[in-house]
Amino acid sequence: MGRLVKLWKSEETETRVVYSYGPSEEQRGRIACTKTDGAISLLEPIAGVSEQDDRFFYRDLAMVRLRKLHSSGEFPDEAFMST
């Protein structure tokens, strides 16, 4: 079974970037990444999805993608990650 998560940049400052993540723009959560050290934090889980499903299907993949974006130093408006 494959998994896919989409990310949409919702805000960016000199110190951090915030992305919405999830299966669609209508059903999404929010995560943030600090630009200095790459620390990622959950701001808001996906509403209407269990904690376990949010983590397994979406959040863990979103975090991997955000780490890759941090490593590259580029934060595009949209990104995705799949397995």
Secondary structure in CASP SS format (residue, H / E / C, confidence):
PFRMAT SS
TARGET T0000
AUTHOR 0000-0000-0000
METHOD secondary structure of the structure
MODEL  1
M C 1.00
G C 1.00
R C 1.00
L E 1.00
V E 1.00
K E 1.00
L E 1.00
W E 1.00
K E 1.00
S E 1.00
E E 1.00
E E 1.00
T C 1.00
E C 1.00
T C 1.00
R E 1.00
V E 1.00
V E 1.00
Y E 1.00
S E 1.00
Y E 1.00
G E 1.00
P C 1.00
S C 1.00
E C 1.00
E C 1.00
Q C 1.00
R C 1.00
G E 1.00
R E 1.00
I E 1.00
A E 1.00
C E 1.00
T E 1.00
K C 1.00
T C 1.00
D C 1.00
G C 1.00
A C 1.00
I E 1.00
S E 1.00
L E 1.00
L E 1.00
E E 1.00
P C 1.00
I C 1.00
A C 1.00
G C 1.00
V C 1.00
S C 1.00
E H 1.00
Q H 1.00
D H 1.00
D H 1.00
R H 1.00
F H 1.00
F H 1.00
Y H 1.00
R H 1.00
D H 1.00
L H 1.00
A H 1.00
M H 1.00
V H 1.00
R H 1.00
L H 1.00
R H 1.00
K H 1.00
L H 1.00
H H 1.00
S H 1.00
S H 1.00
G C 1.00
E C 1.00
F C 1.00
P C 1.00
D C 1.00
E E 1.00
A E 1.00
F E 1.00
M E 1.00
S E 1.00
T C 1.00
END
